[in-house]
Amino acid sequence: MKRIYLIAFLVLLQFQLFAQGLTVTGTVSDAGDKLGIPGVTVLEKGTSNGVTTNFDGKFTLKVTKSDAELMFSFIGYETQFIAVKGQKVINVQLKSADQKLSEVVVLGYGSVKSREAVVGSVEQVKSDELLKHSNAQSVDQMLEGQVAGVYLESDDGNPNSPVRVRIRGNNSLPDLGDNITASSEPLYILDGVPLIDALNPNIDDKRGGAGDEQIVINPLALINPEDIESVSILKDASAAAIYGANAANGVVIITTKKGVKGKTRVSLSHKTLLSSPINKIQYLNTDQYVELASEWYRNSTNYTEDRIAEEIGRTDVYTNWRDLTLQNSVSHQTNLSISGGSDKVTYRLSLGYKDNETTTKGNDSESITSRLSLDAELAKGIRLSYSGGITSFKSHKYAAFATYAFKPNIPIYDENGDYTKVEFYANPLADLDQNINESDKFYTNNSLRLDIKLSKNIKSESMFGLDYTNTKQFTFYSKENGRGDDDGGKIKETRKENNNWVTYTQLVYNGEYKNHSFGATAGIQLKHEESSSTTAYETNLLTEKIKVLGLAPEDEYSKVRSSESEDATRSYYGRFNYDFKKRYFLSVNYRSDASSYFGGDQQVENFASVGGSWTISKENFWKENDIINFLKLKASYGKLGNAKVGSFSARGLYSYGISSSYNGKIIATPYAAANEDLGWQTTWKFNVGLTAKILKKLNFEAEYYNNKTKDGILSLNVSPETGWNNISVNTADFTNSGFEFTLKASNINLGPVKWTSNFNIGFNENKLDKLSAYADQFTSGNAALIVGESTSLIMGNRYAGVNPNNGNPMWYTKDGVITEDYSVLSNNSNSQKTIIGKRSPDFSGGFSNSFGYKGFNLNFMISYEYGADKMMPYPARDMEKEKNLDIYNKSINLLDRWQNPGDITDIPRLAKDVSFNQNSSRYLFDQTNIALKSVSLNYNFPKHICERVKLANVSVGVNVSNVYTWYKDDSKSGRNGLAEYRYPFPQSRTFAFQLKLGI
C-alpha cells in the first residue's frame, strides 16, 4: 500500500513539475477575417500571470498550474476561456461582441443595466472617447459632437468659463436681461451627488462689479477628466423622472474610475500643450487710423487741419495692443494614479496637476486635484464605498478683448519711461503689470455609500454626499493707471461659500420567476443647499505696498455687502422594472418633491413616467438574417420638473443697504414681490425610438421626442406704484420637438485596419405655445417671447445698408419702410423691432472616426450646426461704431466706409452724428458651421519592448484641437467676420503631446 501511495505521489509530482514548466504559445485571430488581433489580453485565470498578443496576434505564456485555464479578452470581442490540459499550442478565434448592446449603462440612484434592458433614451460616453477627441478643460466641453441632441455654446470662449449645455433644446425661457428665468442647464450628478449649477440665477450673481472683472469658473472644470470613467446622458422621462425636480433639462451622470481587483497598477501620464491664437481681430494700424480719424474730424467738426492733427496725436508711433496682450502659450498636465485590490477591498488614488497658460496674457489658471475611491466588504453582505475628491484651483482674469481698441498711435511708455496713462481705462501693459484680479477656489465632492444585503433578493442602499466650494476673489486696481486712479487705488475682496449636502436611503429588490424578471426601488432623499457671499471694497488707499483690506483712511471709503440663500428639498421616489424573456421590458418611475423654493400649496409636486420596449428580433416569428441582427422598439411618457429659479423667488425679497435711507437711518426697501401661487415649471416628455443592429457591425438608433413645458417661470417688472421692482410668475407654455439619429460602426475591417465611427445628428424645433401675462408678445432688449415663434428669438431692426447719396445708415421699420431716421426706431423702442434671427440651431451633431493599425490609432472629430444666428458681442459691435473714432481704434472693416456720393458699401460715413443702432441686423451672422475639432495620433508600444524596460504599457500621442472651422458667413479676405467676432475671448489652436506609462 505504501508503494502505491509513493507511486501516486511521484506521478502527481511529475505532472505538477511538468505543468509549472509548461510554455503555451499560439495565435489569437478574428473569427471573421482570420487576421491576427494585436493587444489581446491572455491571462491565466485566478492569477496576475498574463501577456498581450503582438502585432500578429501571437503570444507566449508560461503557466503556473496543472489545471490552468486561460482567458482571452479584448475590447469589442467576446471573452473566451480555454483549459490548457497539457497543450503547448493553443490557437483562438475571437468572435466580435455586440458591444453596444452588452455594455453596462449607468442610470439614476446606483442602477446599472445592460444597454439591451434600457427602456429610456440614454447615451453613455466612455472616458477614452472623451479624452482622445478633446483637450478641453472640463468634461461638458468634451461632449461636443459626441451625443445626438446635445448642443453646446460658450458665452465668451474662455476655456474656464461655464458653457451652456442644451439637451433637446431650451427647456426654460431664455435670458431676458434682468428678468430672471429658470435655468436651462441639465442636472449634473457626480457619483450620486448633485453639482452646483453655475448658471442658476441663484448662483450666477454678477452684482457689485463690472462684468469684465467677474471670475465665474465652470464647476466641471474642477473635476479632473482623467478621473472620469463614463458620462451618461439621460434625455427622456423614463430615464430621468426618478430625479423629478430639476430633471426637466436632462440629467448628466458622471461616474468616476474605481479600483479593480488584482495587483497594484500604477499609471503616469504627462501632456504638454502648445497653443497659438487664431482668428485674431484685425484693427487699423497707425497710418490707417490717422487717415480715418482725420476724415471723421472733417465730417464732424469745423476744425482746421492743424487742429485735427493735434487732436489725432502722433503719427510716428504704431502700438499693436492686440499682439502685446496675446502670446504663444505652453501648458502642462501631469496625472498619477494607483489602483488595485483584493476580493475584499479595492482602491484607486489619483493626483493631478495642471497649469493652463492661455494665449491671452493674464488669464492663466493652475489646479491640483486628488481623488480617492475605496470599496470594502466589511462583512458578508455588507459593503462600504467611498468616492471623494479635493481640488485647489487658482485663476487670473484680464479682459484683454476690452482693451484691444486702444488708439494705435499711443506709445506704451511716456518720456519718463513710465506706462503711458490712458483715459477711462488702464494702459493694457500697466493693467497686466500693476493690477490684480485673481480667484482661489477650494472644492471637494464626496460620497459615502453603505450597501447591506438583507436577503437573497433585497438590499438596502444608503448614501451621504457633500459638494462644497469656497471661493476667494481678490481685485486690486492701482492708482498709477486708469483702472484705479479715479479711486485713489482700489481693493475689493469677495468670499463665497456653496455648501450642498444630500442623503438618501432606499430598498432595492431584484428577483426572477421562470421567464419573468422583477426589479423595484423605493427610497427617501433629503437635500440641502446653502450659499453665502460677502464683498468688501475700499478706495483712496493709504499705501499700495500692502495689498490688504483696512488701508482706507476713513469709513466712507470702505463698503461691505453680503447675501445669503438657503433651500431644502425632501423627496420620495420609487421605480419598478419588469421584463419577460428579455423580450418585453417595462419601467415605471415615481417621485414626489417638496421644495422650499415655492410657497403655500405649491411646495409639493409629483412626477412620474412609464416606458416600455419590445425586442422584436427575439420573437419566434423573427427569422435570423445577416442584414438586421437586432431590432428593438421603445416608447416613454412622463412628467418632470424644474425649480432652478433662486431660493426666495416665491417669498419676496427686500434690499437692505446704505443706498437706501430714511431720516438718516438705513432702511429695507422692497425688491421682488412675494408670490405664494408661484408653482413648479413642469415638462411633459414623450419619446419613441427604434434601435437596430445591421450587418453585425452597425448600430443604428432613431428617436422622436415631443417635450411640452408648462408654467414657464419668468420674473416680470411691475409698476413702480406697487413699491416692488419685479415678481416671479408662471407665465408661458412652450414645446421642443425633434428627431435624433445615431449610427455607430465598430470593428469594421479595412484590410489590416480596423475602423470605428460615430455619426449623430439632432433636429430640434422650439415654439412658444402660450404667454399668459403679456398677451402674445414680450420683448426685452434683443430677446423676445412671441406666441407661435421660437423662444430663442433675436429681435432688432433689419439693416437696409448705406444710402449711396449721403452715406447714412438705413433700416427697415416694422412695416417694411426704409428710414434713415434712427429716432423712428429708438423712440418706439420695442414696438419697431422685428424678428431678425434665432439663437438655436435647426440641427447639430458630430462625426468621429478612429482607425487602428497594429499599435497605431488615428482619430478625428467633426462637429457641425445649422440654422443658428449670432449677434456680435457688444465689444465687437463697438469696434464698428463710426461715431466715436476720436476715442478708440476700430475694426479694419471701416476701411470700406462710404466716402463719396455713389459709393456702394455697407459701412456708413465716418462722423459723430451717424446713428449707432446696436440692435441692427448689420451685426448679425449666420452661425452655420462645420468644425474639425480635433485630430490625434497615438502609438502603443509592443509588449516585448515594454517588458524590456519593466513597464506594463507605454504609449505616446499627439493631438491637435480646434483645427479649423468653416462658416457659412465666412469673413471677407482681409476683414473681420464671424470667425473673429464670435467670442470676446480670443480662440486658439492647440498641439498636445502626451506620454503614458503603466507600471
Solvent accessible surface area in square Angstrom, and as a share of the most:
residue,aa,sasa,rsa
1,M,152,0.68
2,K,176,0.75
3,R,186,0.68
4,I,108,0.55
5,Y,145,0.55
6,L,105,0.52
7,I,95,0.48
8,A,47,0.37
9,F,120,0.50
10,L,94,0.47
11,V,86,0.49
12,L,124,0.62
13,L,74,0.37
14,Q,128,0.57
15,F,98,0.41
16,Q,63,0.28
17,L,106,0.53
18,F,92,0.38
19,A,4,0.03
20,Q,84,0.37
21,G,45,0.44
22,L,8,0.04
23,T,57,0.33
24,V,0,0.00
25,T,52,0.30
26,G,10,0.09
27,T,37,0.21
28,V,0,0.00
29,S,15,0.09
30,D,8,0.04
31,A,30,0.23
32,G,64,0.61
33,D,46,0.24
34,K,115,0.49
35,L,82,0.41
36,G,26,0.25
37,I,1,0.01
38,P,31,0.20
39,G,36,0.35
40,V,0,0.00
41,T,51,0.30
42,V,0,0.00
43,L,46,0.23
44,E,0,0.00
45,K,107,0.45
46,G,75,0.72
47,T,42,0.24
48,S,68,0.44
49,N,41,0.21
50,G,31,0.29
51,V,25,0.15
52,T,40,0.24
53,T,5,0.03
54,N,58,0.30
55,F,67,0.28
56,D,81,0.42
57,G,0,0.00
58,K,106,0.45
59,F,10,0.04
60,T,79,0.46
61,L,6,0.03
62,K,119,0.50
63,V,1,0.01
64,T,66,0.38
65,K,89,0.38
66,S,31,0.20
67,D,116,0.60
68,A,3,0.02
69,E,56,0.25
70,L,0,0.00
71,M,45,0.20
72,F,0,0.00
73,S,27,0.17
74,F,67,0.28
75,I,131,0.67
76,G,6,0.06
77,Y,12,0.04
78,E,85,0.38
79,T,65,0.38
80,Q,51,0.23
81,F,96,0.40
82,I,45,0.23
83,A,38,0.29
84,V,3,0.01
85,K,167,0.71
86,G,31,0.30
87,Q,78,0.35
88,K,121,0.51
89,V,91,0.52
90,I,7,0.03
91,N,105,0.54
92,V,4,0.02
93,Q,86,0.38
94,L,0,0.00
95,K,124,0.53
96,S,48,0.31
97,A,23,0.18
98,D,40,0.21
99,Q,77,0.34
100,K,18,0.08
101,L,18,0.09
102,S,72,0.46
103,E,36,0.16
104,V,78,0.45
105,V,0,0.00
106,V,30,0.17
107,L,17,0.08
108,G,0,0.00
109,Y,15,0.06
110,G,39,0.38
111,S,19,0.12
112,V,84,0.48
113,K,40,0.17
114,S,45,0.29
115,R,13,0.05
116,E,38,0.17
117,A,24,0.18
118,V,6,0.03
119,V,7,0.04
120,G,4,0.04
121,S,0,0.00
122,V,5,0.03
123,E,14,0.06
124,Q,10,0.04
125,V,9,0.05
126,K,74,0.31
127,S,11,0.07
128,D,87,0.45
129,E,50,0.22
130,L,3,0.02
131,L,37,0.19
132,K,47,0.20
133,H,9,0.04
134,S,19,0.12
135,N,18,0.09
136,A,25,0.19
137,Q,16,0.07
138,S,0,0.00
139,V,3,0.02
140,D,4,0.02
141,Q,33,0.15
142,M,9,0.04
143,L,2,0.01
144,E,60,0.27
145,G,7,0.07
146,Q,8,0.04
147,V,4,0.02
148,A,3,0.03
149,G,13,0.13
150,V,10,0.06
151,Y,34,0.13
152,L,18,0.09
153,E,31,0.14
154,S,17,0.11
155,D,75,0.39
156,D,38,0.20
157,G,14,0.13
158,N,23,0.12
159,P,39,0.24
160,N,9,0.05
161,S,15,0.10
162,P,16,0.10
163,V,14,0.08
164,R,56,0.21
165,V,1,0.00
166,R,32,0.12
167,I,3,0.01
168,R,4,0.01
169,G,15,0.14
170,N,22,0.11
171,N,1,0.00
172,S,0,0.00
173,L,3,0.02
174,P,22,0.14
175,D,93,0.48
176,L,0,0.00
177,G,72,0.69
178,D,133,0.69
179,N,8,0.04
180,I,84,0.43
181,T,10,0.06
182,A,3,0.02
183,S,7,0.05
184,S,12,0.08
185,E,8,0.03
186,P,1,0.01
187,L,18,0.09
188,Y,21,0.08
189,I,3,0.01
190,L,0,0.00
191,D,27,0.14
192,G,29,0.28
193,V,2,0.01
194,P,16,0.10
195,L,17,0.08
196,I,23,0.11
197,D,19,0.10
198,A,10,0.08
199,L,30,0.15
200,N,12,0.06
201,P,35,0.22
202,N,42,0.22
203,I,48,0.25
204,D,40,0.21
205,D,40,0.21
206,K,98,0.42
207,R,144,0.53
208,G,43,0.41
209,G,29,0.28
210,A,55,0.43
211,G,52,0.50
212,D,35,0.18
213,E,9,0.04
214,Q,25,0.11
215,I,21,0.11
216,V,46,0.27
217,I,14,0.07
218,N,5,0.02
219,P,22,0.14
220,L,4,0.02
221,A,10,0.08
222,L,5,0.03
223,I,9,0.05
224,N,17,0.09
225,P,11,0.07
226,E,32,0.14
227,D,5,0.03
228,I,1,0.00
229,E,71,0.32
230,S,3,0.02
231,V,0,0.00
232,S,0,0.00
233,I,1,0.00
234,L,0,0.00
235,K,10,0.04
236,D,1,0.00
237,A,0,0.00
238,S,8,0.05
239,A,11,0.08
240,A,0,0.00
241,A,0,0.00
242,I,1,0.01
243,Y,18,0.07
244,G,0,0.00
245,A,11,0.08
246,N,27,0.14
247,A,0,0.00
248,A,0,0.00
249,N,1,0.00
250,G,0,0.00
251,V,0,0.00
252,V,1,0.01
253,I,9,0.04
254,I,0,0.00
255,T,30,0.17
256,T,2,0.01
257,K,48,0.20
258,K,90,0.38
259,G,13,0.12
260,V,91,0.52
261,K,118,0.50
262,G,31,0.30
263,K,131,0.55
264,T,70,0.41
265,R,104,0.38
266,V,36,0.21
267,S,52,0.33
268,L,68,0.34
269,S,9,0.06
270,H,70,0.31
271,K,25,0.10
272,T,33,0.19
273,L,10,0.05
274,L,75,0.37
275,S,16,0.11
276,S,41,0.26
277,P,23,0.15
278,I,25,0.13
279,N,61,0.31
280,K,75,0.32
281,I,21,0.10
282,Q,62,0.27
283,Y,28,0.11
284,L,2,0.01
285,N,53,0.27
286,T,6,0.04
287,D,110,0.57
288,Q,42,0.19
289,Y,2,0.01
290,V,33,0.19
291,E,91,0.41
292,L,0,0.00
293,A,1,0.00
294,S,11,0.07
295,E,26,0.12
296,W,6,0.02
297,Y,15,0.06
298,R,128,0.47
299,N,71,0.36
300,S,35,0.23
301,T,43,0.25
302,N,145,0.74
303,Y,72,0.28
304,T,92,0.53
305,E,99,0.45
306,D,117,0.61
307,R,101,0.37
308,I,4,0.02
309,A,62,0.48
310,E,132,0.59
311,E,66,0.30
312,I,9,0.04
313,G,36,0.34
314,R,125,0.45
315,T,87,0.51
316,D,112,0.58
317,V,22,0.13
318,Y,117,0.45
319,T,10,0.06
320,N,44,0.22
321,W,5,0.02
322,R,33,0.12
323,D,62,0.32
324,L,49,0.25
325,T,0,0.00
326,L,14,0.07
327,Q,44,0.19
328,N,118,0.60
329,S,2,0.01
330,V,66,0.38
331,S,6,0.04
332,H,64,0.28
333,Q,25,0.11
334,T,46,0.27
335,N,24,0.12
336,L,61,0.31
337,S,17,0.11
338,I,59,0.30
339,S,20,0.13
340,G,0,0.00
341,G,19,0.18
342,S,59,0.38
343,D,102,0.53
344,K,114,0.48
345,V,60,0.35
346,T,27,0.15
347,Y,61,0.23
348,R,25,0.09
349,L,71,0.35
350,S,5,0.04
351,L,86,0.43
352,G,7,0.07
353,Y,84,0.32
354,K,30,0.13
355,D,35,0.18
356,N,16,0.08
357,E,53,0.24
358,T,11,0.06
359,T,4,0.02
360,T,1,0.00
361,K,69,0.29
362,G,25,0.24
363,N,6,0.03
364,D,47,0.24
365,S,9,0.06
366,E,74,0.33
367,S,8,0.05
368,I,98,0.50
369,T,12,0.07
370,S,33,0.21
371,R,20,0.07
372,L,61,0.30
373,S,6,0.04
374,L,73,0.36
375,D,37,0.19
376,A,23,0.18
377,E,45,0.20
378,L,107,0.53
379,A,51,0.39
380,K,195,0.83
381,G,25,0.24
382,I,55,0.28
383,R,82,0.30
384,L,59,0.29
385,S,30,0.19
386,Y,62,0.23
387,S,5,0.04
388,G,4,0.04
389,G,7,0.06
390,I,86,0.43
391,T,6,0.04
392,S,58,0.38
393,F,10,0.04
394,K,74,0.31
395,S,3,0.02
396,H,72,0.32
397,K,41,0.18
398,Y,14,0.05
399,A,2,0.02
400,A,0,0.00
401,F,34,0.14
402,A,40,0.31
403,T,1,0.01
404,Y,9,0.04
405,A,16,0.13
406,F,11,0.04
407,K,37,0.15
408,P,1,0.01
409,N,6,0.03
410,I,32,0.16
411,P,32,0.20
412,I,38,0.19
413,Y,108,0.41
414,D,47,0.24
415,E,162,0.72
416,N,117,0.60
417,G,52,0.50
418,D,85,0.44
419,Y,48,0.18
420,T,23,0.13
421,K,125,0.53
422,V,23,0.13
423,E,134,0.60
424,F,141,0.59
425,Y,79,0.30
426,A,1,0.01
427,N,1,0.01
428,P,0,0.00
429,L,31,0.15
430,A,1,0.00
431,D,8,0.04
432,L,50,0.25
433,D,97,0.50
434,Q,50,0.22
435,N,16,0.08
436,I,53,0.27
437,N,18,0.09
438,E,35,0.16
439,S,2,0.01
440,D,55,0.28
441,K,28,0.12
442,F,88,0.37
443,Y,10,0.04
444,T,15,0.09
445,N,0,0.00
446,N,32,0.16
447,S,9,0.06
448,L,84,0.42
449,R,52,0.19
450,L,62,0.31
451,D,28,0.15
452,I,54,0.27
453,K,120,0.51
454,L,104,0.52
455,S,55,0.36
456,K,173,0.73
457,N,53,0.27
458,I,67,0.34
459,K,71,0.30
460,S,19,0.12
461,E,6,0.03
462,S,37,0.24
463,M,8,0.04
464,F,102,0.43
465,G,0,0.00
466,L,53,0.26
467,D,1,0.00
468,Y,42,0.16
469,T,9,0.05
470,N,51,0.26
471,T,15,0.09
472,K,64,0.27
473,Q,22,0.10
474,F,18,0.08
475,T,4,0.02
476,F,2,0.01
477,Y,18,0.07
478,S,4,0.02
479,K,85,0.36
480,E,91,0.41
481,N,3,0.01
482,G,11,0.11
483,R,48,0.18
484,G,0,0.00
485,D,59,0.31
486,D,137,0.71
487,D,52,0.27
488,G,19,0.18
489,G,0,0.00
490,K,46,0.19
491,I,0,0.00
492,K,11,0.05
493,E,27,0.12
494,T,19,0.11
495,R,126,0.46
496,K,63,0.27
497,E,71,0.32
498,N,21,0.11
499,N,50,0.26
500,N,16,0.08
501,W,82,0.29
502,V,2,0.01
503,T,39,0.23
504,Y,10,0.04
505,T,66,0.38
506,Q,3,0.01
507,L,93,0.46
508,V,18,0.10
509,Y,84,0.32
510,N,88,0.45
511,G,8,0.07
512,E,137,0.61
513,Y,135,0.51
514,K,166,0.70
515,N,73,0.37
516,H,55,0.25
517,S,18,0.12
518,F,71,0.30
519,G,7,0.07
520,A,39,0.30
521,T,14,0.08
522,A,61,0.47
523,G,13,0.13
524,I,70,0.36
525,Q,12,0.05
526,L,78,0.39
527,K,30,0.13
528,H,34,0.15
529,E,45,0.20
530,E,77,0.34
531,S,18,0.12
532,S,40,0.26
533,S,16,0.10
534,T,63,0.37
535,T,1,0.01
536,A,19,0.15
537,Y,56,0.21
538,E,15,0.07
539,T,24,0.14
540,N,57,0.29
541,L,11,0.05
542,L,121,0.60
543,T,44,0.26
544,E,33,0.15
545,K,187,0.79
546,I,101,0.51
547,K,75,0.32
548,V,77,0.44
549,L,59,0.29
550,G,58,0.56
551,L,32,0.16
552,A,17,0.13
553,P,63,0.40
554,E,97,0.43
555,D,127,0.66
556,E,118,0.53
557,Y,69,0.26
558,S,40,0.26
559,K,87,0.37
560,V,107,0.61
561,R,80,0.29
562,S,78,0.51
563,S,39,0.25
564,E,139,0.63
565,S,13,0.08
566,E,90,0.40
567,D,8,0.04
568,A,44,0.34
569,T,21,0.12
570,R,79,0.29
571,S,0,0.00
572,Y,100,0.38
573,Y,8,0.03
574,G,18,0.17
575,R,25,0.09
576,F,80,0.33
577,N,29,0.15
578,Y,52,0.20
579,D,12,0.06
580,F,53,0.22
581,K,87,0.37
582,K,94,0.40
583,R,31,0.11
584,Y,80,0.30
585,F,15,0.06
586,L,66,0.33
587,S,7,0.04
588,V,58,0.33
589,N,3,0.01
590,Y,102,0.39
591,R,9,0.03
592,S,11,0.07
593,D,0,0.00
594,A,19,0.14
595,S,3,0.02
596,S,36,0.23
597,Y,14,0.05
598,F,0,0.00
599,G,0,0.00
600,G,50,0.48
601,D,142,0.74
602,Q,62,0.27
603,Q,59,0.26
604,V,75,0.43
605,E,41,0.19
606,N,73,0.38
607,F,1,0.00
608,A,45,0.35
609,S,6,0.04
610,V,72,0.42
611,G,4,0.03
612,G,26,0.25
613,S,9,0.06
614,W,87,0.31
615,T,0,0.00
616,I,25,0.13
617,S,20,0.13
618,K,79,0.34
619,E,21,0.09
620,N,141,0.72
621,F,132,0.55
622,W,55,0.19
623,K,171,0.72
624,E,170,0.76
625,N,61,0.31
626,D,104,0.54
627,I,104,0.53
628,I,58,0.30
629,N,45,0.23
630,F,14,0.06
631,L,28,0.14
632,K,8,0.03
633,L,73,0.36
634,K,11,0.05
635,A,42,0.32
636,S,6,0.04
637,Y,102,0.39
638,G,4,0.04
639,K,32,0.14
640,L,0,0.00
641,G,0,0.00
642,N,0,0.00
643,A,1,0.01
644,K,11,0.05
645,V,4,0.03
646,G,8,0.08
647,S,3,0.02
648,F,73,0.30
649,S,19,0.12
650,A,0,0.00
651,R,103,0.38
652,G,17,0.16
653,L,65,0.32
654,Y,134,0.51
655,S,53,0.34
656,Y,157,0.60
657,G,26,0.25
658,I,117,0.60
659,S,109,0.70
660,S,21,0.14
661,S,71,0.46
662,Y,158,0.60
663,N,133,0.68
664,G,79,0.76
665,K,145,0.61
666,I,83,0.42
667,I,62,0.32
668,A,52,0.40
669,T,38,0.22
670,P,54,0.34
671,Y,85,0.32
672,A,13,0.10
673,A,13,0.10
674,A,50,0.39
675,N,25,0.13
676,E,87,0.39
677,D,111,0.57
678,L,1,0.00
679,G,7,0.07
680,W,8,0.03
681,Q,0,0.00
682,T,10,0.06
683,T,0,0.00
684,W,91,0.32
685,K,4,0.02
686,F,79,0.33
687,N,2,0.01
688,V,47,0.27
689,G,4,0.04
690,L,64,0.32
691,T,9,0.05
692,A,6,0.05
693,K,14,0.06
694,I,47,0.24
695,L,92,0.46
696,K,121,0.51
697,K,49,0.21
698,L,39,0.20
699,N,10,0.05
700,F,55,0.23
701,E,17,0.08
702,A,19,0.15
703,E,16,0.07
704,Y,63,0.24
705,Y,2,0.01
706,N,36,0.19
707,N,2,0.01
708,K,89,0.38
709,T,1,0.01
710,K,78,0.33
711,D,65,0.34
712,G,0,0.00
713,I,3,0.02
714,L,1,0.00
715,S,5,0.03
716,L,12,0.06
717,N,95,0.49
718,V,45,0.26
719,S,54,0.35
720,P,116,0.73
721,E,150,0.67
722,T,77,0.45
723,G,40,0.38
724,W,59,0.21
725,N,78,0.40
726,N,21,0.11
727,I,39,0.20
728,S,14,0.09
729,V,31,0.18
730,N,40,0.21
731,T,3,0.02
732,A,1,0.01
733,D,16,0.08
734,F,1,0.00
735,T,12,0.07
736,N,0,0.00
737,S,21,0.14
738,G,7,0.07
739,F,101,0.42
740,E,6,0.03
741,F,72,0.30
742,T,15,0.08
743,L,70,0.35
744,K,41,0.17
745,A,6,0.05
746,S,27,0.17
747,N,22,0.11
748,I,35,0.18
749,N,47,0.24
750,L,88,0.44
751,G,45,0.43
752,P,88,0.55
753,V,39,0.23
754,K,43,0.18
755,W,67,0.23
756,T,57,0.33
757,S,9,0.06
758,N,20,0.11
759,F,76,0.32
760,N,0,0.00
761,I,25,0.13
762,G,8,0.07
763,F,76,0.31
764,N,32,0.16
765,E,115,0.52
766,N,15,0.08
767,K,90,0.38
768,L,1,0.00
769,D,57,0.30
770,K,101,0.43
771,L,5,0.03
772,S,71,0.46
773,A,52,0.40
774,Y,91,0.35
775,A,82,0.63
776,D,88,0.46
777,Q,61,0.27
778,F,25,0.10
779,T,18,0.11
780,S,26,0.17
781,G,47,0.45
782,N,28,0.15
783,A,7,0.06
784,A,0,0.00
785,L,0,0.00
786,I,29,0.15
787,V,58,0.33
788,G,42,0.41
789,E,68,0.30
790,S,14,0.09
791,T,1,0.00
792,S,3,0.02
793,L,6,0.03
794,I,0,0.00
795,M,3,0.01
796,G,0,0.00
797,N,7,0.03
798,R,110,0.40
799,Y,37,0.14
800,A,24,0.18
801,G,17,0.17
802,V,12,0.07
803,N,23,0.12
804,P,43,0.27
805,N,110,0.56
806,N,56,0.29
807,G,0,0.00
808,N,32,0.16
809,P,6,0.04
810,M,28,0.13
811,W,4,0.01
812,Y,62,0.24
813,T,16,0.09
814,K,104,0.44
815,D,126,0.65
816,G,38,0.36
817,V,93,0.54
818,I,87,0.44
819,T,21,0.12
820,E,62,0.28
821,D,73,0.38
822,Y,61,0.23
823,S,44,0.29
824,V,56,0.32
825,L,4,0.02
826,S,49,0.32
827,N,120,0.61
828,N,74,0.38
829,S,57,0.37
830,N,57,0.29
831,S,64,0.41
832,Q,32,0.14
833,K,17,0.07
834,T,31,0.18
835,I,69,0.35
836,I,24,0.12
837,G,10,0.10
838,K,53,0.23
839,R,95,0.35
840,S,20,0.13
841,P,16,0.10
842,D,54,0.28
843,F,52,0.22
844,S,14,0.09
845,G,9,0.08
846,G,0,0.00
847,F,68,0.28
848,S,6,0.04
849,N,4,0.02
850,S,15,0.10
851,F,56,0.23
852,G,17,0.17
853,Y,89,0.34
854,K,91,0.38
855,G,7,0.07
856,F,91,0.38
857,N,48,0.25
858,L,77,0.38
859,N,4,0.02
860,F,50,0.21
861,M,3,0.01
862,I,44,0.22
863,S,8,0.05
864,Y,34,0.13
865,E,13,0.06
866,Y,91,0.35
867,G,17,0.16
868,A,0,0.00
869,D,28,0.14
870,K,34,0.14
871,M,19,0.09
872,M,3,0.01
873,P,23,0.14
874,Y,97,0.37
875,P,44,0.28
876,A,5,0.04
877,R,26,0.10
878,D,27,0.14
879,M,9,0.04
880,E,11,0.05
881,K,25,0.10
882,E,2,0.01
883,K,74,0.31
884,N,21,0.11
885,L,0,0.00
886,D,40,0.21
887,I,76,0.39
888,Y,53,0.20
889,N,6,0.03
890,K,0,0.00
891,S,0,0.00
892,I,22,0.11
893,N,18,0.09
894,L,0,0.00
895,L,40,0.20
896,D,58,0.30
897,R,13,0.05
898,W,25,0.09
899,Q,88,0.39
900,N,90,0.46
901,P,103,0.65
902,G,50,0.48
903,D,47,0.24
904,I,152,0.77
905,T,32,0.19
906,D,69,0.36
907,I,10,0.05
908,P,0,0.00
909,R,44,0.16
910,L,0,0.00
911,A,0,0.00
912,K,123,0.52
913,D,102,0.53
914,V,3,0.02
915,S,37,0.24
916,F,33,0.14
917,N,5,0.03
918,Q,74,0.33
919,N,25,0.13
920,S,2,0.01
921,S,29,0.18
922,R,41,0.15
923,Y,4,0.01
924,L,31,0.15
925,F,35,0.15
926,D,35,0.18
927,Q,4,0.02
928,T,12,0.07
929,N,7,0.04
930,I,90,0.46
931,A,6,0.05
932,L,54,0.27
933,K,53,0.23
934,S,1,0.01
935,V,49,0.28
936,S,4,0.03
937,L,77,0.38
938,N,40,0.20
939,Y,41,0.15
940,N,71,0.37
941,F,72,0.30
942,P,12,0.08
943,K,51,0.22
944,H,90,0.40
945,I,66,0.33
946,C,2,0.01
947,E,90,0.40
948,R,186,0.68
949,V,87,0.50
950,K,174,0.74
951,L,36,0.18
952,A,42,0.33
953,N,83,0.43
954,V,20,0.11
955,S,20,0.13
956,V,58,0.33
957,G,15,0.14
958,V,48,0.28
959,N,14,0.07
960,V,27,0.16
961,S,18,0.12
962,N,37,0.19
963,V,33,0.19
964,Y,131,0.50
965,T,31,0.18
966,W,117,0.41
967,Y,12,0.05
968,K,107,0.45
969,D,53,0.28
970,D,89,0.46
971,S,30,0.20
972,K,143,0.61
973,S,116,0.75
974,G,39,0.37
975,R,54,0.20
976,N,8,0.04
977,G,3,0.03
978,L,1,0.00
979,A,20,0.16
980,E,26,0.12
981,Y,2,0.01
982,R,24,0.09
983,Y,38,0.14
984,P,28,0.18
985,F,10,0.04
986,P,22,0.14
987,Q,40,0.18
988,S,31,0.20
989,R,66,0.24
990,T,16,0.09
991,F,86,0.36
992,A,2,0.01
993,F,96,0.40
994,Q,40,0.18
995,L,78,0.39
996,K,67,0.28
997,L,41,0.20
998,G,6,0.06
999,I,102,0.52
